[in-house]
Amino acid sequence: MKKWIIATMLTSLLTSLTLGCSNQSGDSGTGKEEEAKPTVESPLRINSGTNAPTNAPDDHLDEKKHFADIKNLSPLFGFANADGSQIIVTGQKAGLEASLSKYGNMIGEGGKTYGVRFAKRQKGSEQSNGRDTANNFANLEGYIFDVIDGKAAPNETYYVVNQQDFDLQSLLEITSPVQTGADAEHEAEEETLMENISLMRDRDVAQMWTLAGIGSGRKLYLVRFEDKGKDRLFSIALFNGENFLFRDYPAVAEDDTSVWRVDDGGEVSPDMFPLLLAAETKQGLLLGMSWWGAEGVDSFFLLEDGENLGELDIKYGRYTSP
């Protein structure tokens, strides 16, 4: 009975928060009109994701919907130059010019898409300072793409795709977090949500932030749990409209200088975790995220499989230390 009551409270609370977030608009996402908001009826199932996704595709999924194919995900990430006119894809072997000419889009900045055209392979320069940053762009070895549809955000990370392998219509609108300000009612809702997550995970929540609203009825959170001695824990938490799914990041703190990342001071904050994209797949929701640290940024994919959030093998790292 206690678990049912908690689940019912969370269902009502998350539905309220989602409605508040989905009313926002901005430049992010694909610009598609939102679908009707689903009715949440089933109790929440709480899962701590630690394994890779294993669910098989559902043959009964709506064939009219658009899905990204995780089997054909591109391994190509890059970042923009100082004026946003080009991006460079680093970390790939030589001799890919012919295959890269087929790539015509990139995704970033909260799901915003751009047209790109492969230009050339750039040789590295001895003048390079070894940083993967816009001010060292001309000195790095990598593949150059011209941005032909608008301007990219300087120095930001982008994901390069081929429309034959990645259906851009599978992308979901990403909305910015609700701005709480002095809204006492919203602050009370957030506090109740923190209390209930603490009960579900059997660990007190120290802080919680909304990272983004996703499409209609889903929200992404960053949850920092209270320390237990040297044990540290934060989670990326997804409310998918029915269930809460977690991707846990535990750590053992030998000191508070570097716990999860070098010189992180044992802290996390929402600005460290920009959401690059959110897309529907037949296996579940696909999230492309970045994690900024003191010396660089790592980009990765999380995939919902109905029971947890698993991390895929496709990853990208940039060394940006001053």
MARDOBA-652064 format. One record per residue (C-alpha): x, y, z. Coordinates in pm, whole numbers, m for minus. Each point is the difference from the previous one (the first is absolute). Layout:
BEGIN
<atom><x>X</x><y>Y</y><z>Z</z></atom>
...
END
This chain:
BEGIN
<atom><x>0</x><y>0</y><z>0</z></atom>
<atom><x>286</x><y>240</y><z>91</z></atom>
<atom><x>173</x><y>m56</y><z>m338</z></atom>
<atom><x>m330</x><y>50</y><z>m185</z></atom>
<atom><x>m60</x><y>330</y><z>179</z></atom>
<atom><x>352</x><y>124</y><z>m84</z></atom>
<atom><x>m42</x><y>m104</y><z>m363</z></atom>
<atom><x>m336</x><y>177</y><z>m23</z></atom>
<atom><x>144</x><y>320</y><z>152</z></atom>
<atom><x>292</x><y>m3</y><z>m245</z></atom>
<atom><x>m223</x><y>m63</y><z>m299</z></atom>
<atom><x>m212</x><y>303</y><z>87</z></atom>
<atom><x>307</x><y>213</y><z>78</z></atom>
<atom><x>195</x><y>m86</y><z>m315</z></atom>
<atom><x>m304</x><y>57</y><z>m218</z></atom>
<atom><x>m29</x><y>350</y><z>151</z></atom>
<atom><x>368</x><y>77</y><z>m54</z></atom>
<atom><x>m9</x><y>m129</y><z>m357</z></atom>
<atom><x>m294</x><y>222</y><z>m89</z></atom>
<atom><x>194</x><y>301</y><z>129</z></atom>
<atom><x>311</x><y>m84</y><z>m201</z></atom>
<atom><x>m170</x><y>m94</y><z>m328</z></atom>
<atom><x>m163</x><y>341</y><z>m30</z></atom>
<atom><x>339</x><y>160</y><z>m61</z></atom>
<atom><x>138</x><y>60</y><z>m346</z></atom>
<atom><x>341</x><y>85</y><z>m147</z></atom>
<atom><x>250</x><y>m66</y><z>m275</z></atom>
<atom><x>84</x><y>m352</y><z>120</z></atom>
<atom><x>m147</x><y>m318</y><z>m145</z></atom>
<atom><x>m140</x><y>m70</y><z>m343</z></atom>
<atom><x>m283</x><y>251</y><z>6</z></atom>
<atom><x>m260</x><y>m278</y><z>m33</z></atom>
<atom><x>m340</x><y>50</y><z>152</z></atom>
<atom><x>m35</x><y>m181</y><z>333</z></atom>
<atom><x>m216</x><y>m309</y><z>20</z></atom>
<atom><x>m294</x><y>m26</y><z>239</z></atom>
<atom><x>119</x><y>m60</y><z>356</z></atom>
<atom><x>m47</x><y>m362</y><z>111</z></atom>
<atom><x>m208</x><y>m91</y><z>302</z></atom>
<atom><x>219</x><y>m151</y><z>272</z></atom>
<atom><x>m180</x><y>m288</y><z>168</z></atom>
<atom><x>242</x><y>m271</y><z>104</z></atom>
<atom><x>206</x><y>24</y><z>323</z></atom>
<atom><x>364</x><y>99</y><z>m30</z></atom>
<atom><x>261</x><y>m274</y><z>m9</z></atom>
<atom><x>330</x><y>114</y><z>142</z></atom>
<atom><x>314</x><y>m142</y><z>m155</z></atom>
<atom><x>372</x><y>56</y><z>54</z></atom>
<atom><x>157</x><y>m33</y><z>m345</z></atom>
<atom><x>336</x><y>m170</y><z>m7</z></atom>
<atom><x>m18</x><y>m237</y><z>m299</z></atom>
<atom><x>5</x><y>58</y><z>m373</z></atom>
<atom><x>m342</x><y>1</y><z>m173</z></atom>
<atom><x>m121</x><y>m346</y><z>m104</z></atom>
<atom><x>m362</x><y>38</y><z>m113</z></atom>
<atom><x>m87</x><y>m126</y><z>m347</z></atom>
<atom><x>m195</x><y>229</y><z>m237</z></atom>
<atom><x>m376</x><y>m5</y><z>45</z></atom>
<atom><x>m162</x><y>m128</y><z>m320</z></atom>
<atom><x>m328</x><y>163</y><z>99</z></atom>
<atom><x>131</x><y>357</y><z>16</z></atom>
<atom><x>m183</x><y>257</y><z>m212</z></atom>
<atom><x>152</x><y>m33</y><z>m347</z></atom>
<atom><x>m93</x><y>362</y><z>m79</z></atom>
<atom><x>232</x><y>132</y><z>271</z></atom>
<atom><x>358</x><y>89</y><z>m79</z></atom>
<atom><x>283</x><y>m184</y><z>175</z></atom>
<atom><x>375</x><y>40</y><z>10</z></atom>
<atom><x>181</x><y>m329</y><z>m69</z></atom>
<atom><x>249</x><y>m63</y><z>281</z></atom>
<atom><x>174</x><y>m267</y><z>m211</z></atom>
<atom><x>107</x><y>269</y><z>m247</z></atom>
<atom><x>95</x><y>281</y><z>236</z></atom>
<atom><x>285</x><y>213</y><z>m128</z></atom>
<atom><x>327</x><y>5</y><z>199</z></atom>
<atom><x>71</x><y>357</y><z>m116</z></atom>
<atom><x>19</x><y>291</y><z>243</z></atom>
<atom><x>165</x><y>335</y><z>m51</z></atom>
<atom><x>4</x><y>360</y><z>114</z></atom>
<atom><x>m43</x><y>338</y><z>m164</z></atom>
<atom><x>258</x><y>265</y><z>m84</z></atom>
<atom><x>m6</x><y>354</y><z>135</z></atom>
<atom><x>m254</x><y>139</y><z>m248</z></atom>
<atom><x>m219</x><y>m312</y><z>m26</z></atom>
<atom><x>63</x><y>m47</y><z>m372</z></atom>
<atom><x>174</x><y>m338</y><z>30</z></atom>
<atom><x>31</x><y>m299</y><z>228</z></atom>
<atom><x>291</x><y>m239</y><z>30</z></atom>
<atom><x>m47</x><y>m371</y><z>66</z></atom>
<atom><x>295</x><y>m133</y><z>197</z></atom>
<atom><x>104</x><y>m343</y><z>124</z></atom>
<atom><x>m65</x><y>m182</y><z>m330</z></atom>
<atom><x>251</x><y>m190</y><z>m213</z></atom>
<atom><x>131</x><y>126</y><z>m335</z></atom>
<atom><x>m155</x><y>m98</y><z>m334</z></atom>
<atom><x>m368</x><y>62</y><z>77</z></atom>
<atom><x>m54</x><y>281</y><z>m253</z></atom>
<atom><x>m229</x><y>m200</y><z>m230</z></atom>
<atom><x>m227</x><y>m126</y><z>277</z></atom>
<atom><x>m18</x><y>334</y><z>180</z></atom>
<atom><x>m126</x><y>175</y><z>m312</z></atom>
<atom><x>m334</x><y>m177</y><z>61</z></atom>
<atom><x>m55</x><y>179</y><z>331</z></atom>
<atom><x>m217</x><y>306</y><z>m36</z></atom>
<atom><x>m130</x><y>103</y><z>343</z></atom>
<atom><x>112</x><y>64</y><z>354</z></atom>
<atom><x>m194</x><y>22</y><z>327</z></atom>
<atom><x>76</x><y>201</y><z>310</z></atom>
<atom><x>m108</x><y>287</y><z>223</z></atom>
<atom><x>m303</x><y>m178</y><z>144</z></atom>
<atom><x>m97</x><y>m192</y><z>m312</z></atom>
<atom><x>43</x><y>278</y><z>m256</z></atom>
<atom><x>99</x><y>m129</y><z>m344</z></atom>
<atom><x>224</x><y>153</y><z>m267</z></atom>
<atom><x>88</x><y>m91</y><z>m355</z></atom>
<atom><x>369</x><y>m74</y><z>m58</z></atom>
<atom><x>222</x><y>m88</y><z>m296</z></atom>
<atom><x>326</x><y>m194</y><z>22</z></atom>
<atom><x>289</x><y>224</y><z>m102</z></atom>
<atom><x>339</x><y>m165</y><z>58</z></atom>
<atom><x>235</x><y>m181</y><z>233</z></atom>
<atom><x>216</x><y>243</y><z>191</z></atom>
<atom><x>355</x><y>m84</y><z>97</z></atom>
<atom><x>122</x><y>78</y><z>347</z></atom>
<atom><x>245</x><y>281</y><z>67</z></atom>
<atom><x>304</x><y>18</y><z>225</z></atom>
<atom><x>m151</x><y>321</y><z>135</z></atom>
<atom><x>m280</x><y>m194</y><z>165</z></atom>
<atom><x>m26</x><y>35</y><z>378</z></atom>
<atom><x>m174</x><y>m338</y><z>25</z></atom>
<atom><x>m337</x><y>148</y><z>98</z></atom>
<atom><x>m321</x><y>m91</y><z>m182</z></atom>
<atom><x>m132</x><y>354</y><z>1</z></atom>
<atom><x>m109</x><y>265</y><z>m248</z></atom>
<atom><x>316</x><y>207</y><z>47</z></atom>
<atom><x>212</x><y>m302</y><z>m102</z></atom>
<atom><x>m235</x><y>m108</y><z>m281</z></atom>
<atom><x>239</x><y>75</y><z>m288</z></atom>
<atom><x>283</x><y>m204</y><z>154</z></atom>
<atom><x>m187</x><y>m325</y><z>64</z></atom>
<atom><x>m6</x><y>m317</y><z>m208</z></atom>
<atom><x>m348</x><y>m101</y><z>m106</z></atom>
<atom><x>m280</x><y>16</y><z>m254</z></atom>
<atom><x>m149</x><y>340</y><z>m80</z></atom>
<atom><x>m369</x><y>56</y><z>m76</z></atom>
<atom><x>m146</x><y>331</y><z>m120</z></atom>
<atom><x>m318</x><y>107</y><z>175</z></atom>
<atom><x>m236</x><y>88</y><z>m286</z></atom>
<atom><x>m318</x><y>61</y><z>196</z></atom>
<atom><x>49</x><y>284</y><z>249</z></atom>
<atom><x>286</x><y>36</y><z>246</z></atom>
<atom><x>106</x><y>m242</y><z>271</z></atom>
<atom><x>70</x><y>111</y><z>356</z></atom>
<atom><x>377</x><y>56</y><z>32</z></atom>
<atom><x>194</x><y>m271</y><z>182</z></atom>
<atom><x>m313</x><y>m210</y><z>64</z></atom>
<atom><x>m15</x><y>m377</y><z>m60</z></atom>
<atom><x>m204</x><y>m139</y><z>m290</z></atom>
<atom><x>m108</x><y>m343</y><z>m118</z></atom>
<atom><x>38</x><y>m64</y><z>m374</z></atom>
<atom><x>m258</x><y>m225</y><z>m167</z></atom>
<atom><x>m102</x><y>m149</y><z>m332</z></atom>
<atom><x>m376</x><y>30</y><z>m59</z></atom>
<atom><x>m7</x><y>m348</y><z>m155</z></atom>
<atom><x>104</x><y>m142</y><z>337</z></atom>
<atom><x>m148</x><y>255</y><z>240</z></atom>
<atom><x>m359</x><y>115</y><z>m55</z></atom>
<atom><x>m1</x><y>366</y><z>105</z></atom>
<atom><x>m376</x><y>m17</y><z>51</z></atom>
<atom><x>63</x><y>m232</y><z>295</z></atom>
<atom><x>142</x><y>298</y><z>193</z></atom>
<atom><x>m214</x><y>130</y><z>285</z></atom>
<atom><x>m40</x><y>358</y><z>112</z></atom>
<atom><x>222</x><y>93</y><z>294</z></atom>
<atom><x>m124</x><y>277</y><z>226</z></atom>
<atom><x>196</x><y>193</y><z>261</z></atom>
<atom><x>m53</x><y>m66</y><z>373</z></atom>
<atom><x>m286</x><y>166</y><z>185</z></atom>
<atom><x>117</x><y>328</y><z>153</z></atom>
<atom><x>m115</x><y>m24</y><z>360</z></atom>
<atom><x>88</x><y>351</y><z>119</z></atom>
<atom><x>m204</x><y>81</y><z>312</z></atom>
<atom><x>m284</x><y>m234</y><z>m94</z></atom>
<atom><x>m76</x><y>m160</y><z>338</z></atom>
<atom><x>m235</x><y>m257</y><z>m153</z></atom>
<atom><x>262</x><y>m129</y><z>m243</z></atom>
<atom><x>265</x><y>m8</y><z>272</z></atom>
<atom><x>m234</x><y>m212</y><z>213</z></atom>
<atom><x>m53</x><y>m242</y><z>m290</z></atom>
<atom><x>375</x><y>m36</y><z>m51</z></atom>
<atom><x>50</x><y>m62</y><z>371</z></atom>
<atom><x>m268</x><y>m271</y><z>m1</z></atom>
<atom><x>163</x><y>m165</y><z>m301</z></atom>
<atom><x>337</x><y>m4</y><z>176</z></atom>
<atom><x>m155</x><y>m156</y><z>311</z></atom>
<atom><x>m164</x><y>m276</y><z>m200</z></atom>
<atom><x>312</x><y>m82</y><z>m202</z></atom>
<atom><x>184</x><y>m27</y><z>332</z></atom>
<atom><x>m253</x><y>m258</y><z>117</z></atom>
<atom><x>16</x><y>m196</y><z>m324</z></atom>
<atom><x>379</x><y>m15</y><z>m13</z></atom>
<atom><x>45</x><y>m37</y><z>377</z></atom>
<atom><x>246</x><y>290</y><z>m7</z></atom>
<atom><x>m61</x><y>367</y><z>77</z></atom>
<atom><x>7</x><y>243</y><z>m292</z></atom>
<atom><x>232</x><y>295</y><z>62</z></atom>
<atom><x>m86</x><y>196</y><z>m316</z></atom>
<atom><x>m205</x><y>m48</y><z>m313</z></atom>
<atom><x>m21</x><y>199</y><z>m323</z></atom>
<atom><x>m220</x><y>m19</y><z>m310</z></atom>
<atom><x>224</x><y>m43</y><z>m306</z></atom>
<atom><x>m268</x><y>10</y><z>m271</z></atom>
<atom><x>m351</x><y>m78</y><z>m109</z></atom>
<atom><x>m7</x><y>m254</y><z>m283</z></atom>
<atom><x>m286</x><y>m13</y><z>m250</z></atom>
<atom><x>m331</x><y>m42</y><z>175</z></atom>
<atom><x>m12</x><y>m161</y><z>343</z></atom>
<atom><x>370</x><y>m67</y><z>70</z></atom>
<atom><x>252</x><y>185</y><z>216</z></atom>
<atom><x>369</x><y>m43</y><z>73</z></atom>
<atom><x>155</x><y>69</y><z>340</z></atom>
<atom><x>339</x><y>14</y><z>167</z></atom>
<atom><x>m18</x><y>m145</y><z>352</z></atom>
<atom><x>281</x><y>37</y><z>255</z></atom>
<atom><x>m35</x><y>m233</y><z>299</z></atom>
<atom><x>132</x><y>54</y><z>351</z></atom>
<atom><x>348</x><y>m133</y><z>71</z></atom>
<atom><x>43</x><y>m324</y><z>194</z></atom>
<atom><x>350</x><y>19</y><z>139</z></atom>
<atom><x>227</x><y>m12</y><z>m304</z></atom>
<atom><x>m280</x><y>m126</y><z>m225</z></atom>
<atom><x>m128</x><y>259</y><z>m246</z></atom>
<atom><x>m291</x><y>m33</y><z>m241</z></atom>
<atom><x>m179</x><y>205</y><z>m261</z></atom>
<atom><x>m245</x><y>m118</y><z>m264</z></atom>
<atom><x>m144</x><y>106</y><z>m332</z></atom>
<atom><x>m371</x><y>m67</y><z>52</z></atom>
<atom><x>m263</x><y>m24</y><z>m272</z></atom>
<atom><x>m373</x><y>13</y><z>60</z></atom>
<atom><x>m136</x><y>m157</y><z>m318</z></atom>
<atom><x>m368</x><y>72</y><z>60</z></atom>
<atom><x>m57</x><y>m320</y><z>200</z></atom>
<atom><x>319</x><y>m101</y><z>178</z></atom>
<atom><x>311</x><y>149</y><z>155</z></atom>
<atom><x>324</x><y>m135</y><z>m152</z></atom>
<atom><x>348</x><y>69</y><z>136</z></atom>
<atom><x>356</x><y>m9</y><z>m123</z></atom>
<atom><x>216</x><y>m4</y><z>312</z></atom>
<atom><x>350</x><y>144</y><z>32</z></atom>
<atom><x>150</x><y>m123</y><z>329</z></atom>
<atom><x>348</x><y>96</y><z>116</z></atom>
<atom><x>228</x><y>m48</y><z>298</z></atom>
<atom><x>151</x><y>329</y><z>120</z></atom>
<atom><x>356</x><y>m35</y><z>123</z></atom>
<atom><x>m3</x><y>380</y><z>22</z></atom>
<atom><x>m246</x><y>269</y><z>m105</z></atom>
<atom><x>222</x><y>146</y><z>m271</z></atom>
<atom><x>m69</x><y>m251</y><z>m275</z></atom>
<atom><x>m290</x><y>m242</y><z>45</z></atom>
<atom><x>m172</x><y>m65</y><z>m336</z></atom>
<atom><x>221</x><y>223</y><z>m215</z></atom>
<atom><x>334</x><y>171</y><z>48</z></atom>
<atom><x>m35</x><y>310</y><z>221</z></atom>
<atom><x>m379</x><y>m31</y><z>29</z></atom>
<atom><x>7</x><y>77</y><z>371</z></atom>
<atom><x>m235</x><y>m292</y><z>57</z></atom>
<atom><x>m291</x><y>193</y><z>m149</z></atom>
<atom><x>m229</x><y>m17</y><z>m302</z></atom>
<atom><x>m225</x><y>269</y><z>m146</z></atom>
<atom><x>m253</x><y>15</y><z>m285</z></atom>
<atom><x>221</x><y>216</y><z>m225</z></atom>
<atom><x>241</x><y>m296</y><z>m20</z></atom>
<atom><x>m258</x><y>m215</y><z>m182</z></atom>
<atom><x>m136</x><y>159</y><z>m319</z></atom>
<atom><x>m244</x><y>m217</y><z>m194</z></atom>
<atom><x>104</x><y>m21</y><z>m365</z></atom>
<atom><x>m293</x><y>m203</y><z>m129</z></atom>
<atom><x>m295</x><y>m217</y><z>90</z></atom>
<atom><x>m139</x><y>m244</y><z>m255</z></atom>
<atom><x>m252</x><y>m281</y><z>m19</z></atom>
<atom><x>134</x><y>m347</y><z>m75</z></atom>
<atom><x>m178</x><y>m334</y><z>m5</z></atom>
<atom><x>200</x><y>m94</y><z>308</z></atom>
<atom><x>m99</x><y>311</y><z>197</z></atom>
<atom><x>102</x><y>363</y><z>40</z></atom>
<atom><x>352</x><y>88</y><z>m115</z></atom>
<atom><x>180</x><y>286</y><z>176</z></atom>
<atom><x>316</x><y>162</y><z>m132</z></atom>
<atom><x>174</x><y>184</y><z>285</z></atom>
<atom><x>324</x><y>172</y><z>92</z></atom>
<atom><x>178</x><y>22</y><z>334</z></atom>
<atom><x>226</x><y>300</y><z>51</z></atom>
<atom><x>290</x><y>m15</y><z>242</z></atom>
<atom><x>295</x><y>218</y><z>94</z></atom>
<atom><x>225</x><y>m145</y><z>m271</z></atom>
<atom><x>m245</x><y>m90</y><z>m274</z></atom>
<atom><x>m334</x><y>m135</y><z>m113</z></atom>
<atom><x>m122</x><y>m355</y><z>m65</z></atom>
<atom><x>m299</x><y>m75</y><z>m223</z></atom>
<atom><x>m198</x><y>m324</y><z>19</z></atom>
<atom><x>m337</x><y>m167</y><z>m59</z></atom>
<atom><x>m251</x><y>m133</y><z>251</z></atom>
<atom><x>m277</x><y>m233</y><z>m116</z></atom>
<atom><x>m325</x><y>m82</y><z>174</z></atom>
<atom><x>m85</x><y>m369</y><z>m18</z></atom>
<atom><x>m314</x><y>m3</y><z>213</z></atom>
<atom><x>186</x><y>m92</y><z>318</z></atom>
<atom><x>302</x><y>229</y><z>26</z></atom>
<atom><x>222</x><y>247</y><z>m180</z></atom>
<atom><x>296</x><y>m175</y><z>m157</z></atom>
<atom><x>308</x><y>168</y><z>m144</z></atom>
<atom><x>96</x><y>m86</y><z>m359</z></atom>
<atom><x>353</x><y>m60</y><z>m123</z></atom>
<atom><x>9</x><y>309</y><z>m225</z></atom>
<atom><x>195</x><y>271</y><z>186</z></atom>
<atom><x>199</x><y>311</y><z>m76</z></atom>
<atom><x>246</x><y>200</y><z>207</z></atom>
<atom><x>155</x><y>345</y><z>m37</z></atom>
<atom><x>296</x><y>132</y><z>198</z></atom>
<atom><x>m63</x><y>370</y><z>61</z></atom>
<atom><x>207</x><y>85</y><z>308</z></atom>
<atom><x>126</x><y>362</y><z>m10</z></atom>
END
